[in-house]
Amino acid sequence: MTDKTARRVSGRLRGTPSEAYVYRLSEPLHHAFEGRAFDHVVVSAVDVPGHGPETLIFPATGPGETTDVYVSMLEFDEGSLTGDLDHGKALALAGYQVVDE
């Protein structure tokens, strides 16, 4: 079991066809392309037509609604997965355990 945790801090984000929520991380996750670490992420699960299910983790700057959240369109390598729609599994692959509020 990991000591790092992820706690959902938003309702479902509007304006996206996916199941997308903001999570606050107990320890920041480094994004290689952005060149910095993020303590909030958006986890998005969607069944992409012609591609199949995927759950992706994107960097975010805060816990607010969509208008308050910066989301890079370049997902993290850690945790992002294809073939499944599972926020908990994606975060576990990135090294975080989802905890309740």
N, C-alpha and C positions, 0 to 999 in steps of 0.2 A: 504494500500500500504506500502511496506517495504522501508526503507532507504538503505538497502544493495543492491548493484548492481553487475551484471556480464556482462562483455564486451568481445565479441569474439575477440581474438588477433591472430588467426592463420587461414590459409586455412585448407581445409580438410586434416587430417593427412593421410599420405600414409602408406602402409603396413598393413592395417587393412580392413576387409570386411565391417566395420560399417561406418556410418556417424559420424566421430569423429573430434571434434574441441577443441582447448584450449581456456579457458575463464579466464580472470583476475577478481578476486573478490575484491570488495571495502573493505571488511572485511574478514580476513582469516576464513576458515572453519576447525574446529578441527576434526582430524581423530583419533578415539579412539585406534585402533590397532597400528597405526604408532606412537602414543603418541605425536603428534605435530600438529600444524595448517598449512594450505596451503593457499596461496593467488592466486594460479593458480590451475585449475582443467581441466581434460579432460572429456567432456561429449560425450558419445558414444551411438548411437541408432542403433539397429540391430534387424532383424527378425531372431531369432535363430531356425533352423530346429528342429522340434519336441518339441519345447518349446514355441515359439511365440515371439511377439515383446517385447523388453525391452530397457529402456534408463537408463544407469548407469553413475554415477559420480565417477571419480577416481582422487586421488591426483596427482599433477604435480609440477615440480619445476620451470618451466619457460615457456615463450611464443613461443619458437622456433619450429623448425621442429621436427619430431619424434626423430631424433638422439640427440636433445638437451633437450628432455622432459623425466624426470623420471616419470614413471607411476607405482604406486603400483597396483598389480592385485587384491587387496582387495578394493572393492568400498566402498564409504561412505554409511552409513545407511540412512542418510538424503538425500532425493531427488531421490534416485534410485527407479525406478518403473518398473513394468511389465505390459504388456497389452497395451502399447502405445509407439510410436516413436516420442517423443516431448522433445527437449532440454529445451525449455522455461518452460514447465510444471515441468520437473524434477528439474530445478533450483529454480522455485517458491516453490516447496515442501521443498527445502532446505533453503528457506527464502530469495532468491535473485530475483530481477527483472532484466531481460535482457534489456540492453540499447544499442542503436546504437552507432557506433563509433564517 
